[in-house]
């Protein structure tokens, strides 16, 4: 996933956030959408704490994506899976695919 590009974009947005309220609001809406897609992996308390700054929101997004990557890899490499683990793996893969599309959308949107 293009998470490194995403982090760079978020840092650039943080630096020039003064005078760019619409971009900051767009990023907050993006973070809210991300939270809705990842409610099972991103708790409400972490979500609320992260809303203090763009960099903390970006960090939470990156950490969630990395966590899902690691869990997906762990479950894929596990020899014999329990039925619930197969369901969990499928759900994680679905969420990760949605995350990729969401981050891709954000990166493809033009920054003024």
Buried (B, 14 or more C-beta within 10 A) or exposed (E): BEBEEBBEBBEEBBEEBEEBEEBBEBBEEBBEBBBEBBEEBBEEEBBEEBBEEBBBBBBBBBBBBEBBBEBBEEBEEEEEEEEEEEEBBEEBBEBBEBBBEBBBEBEEEEEE
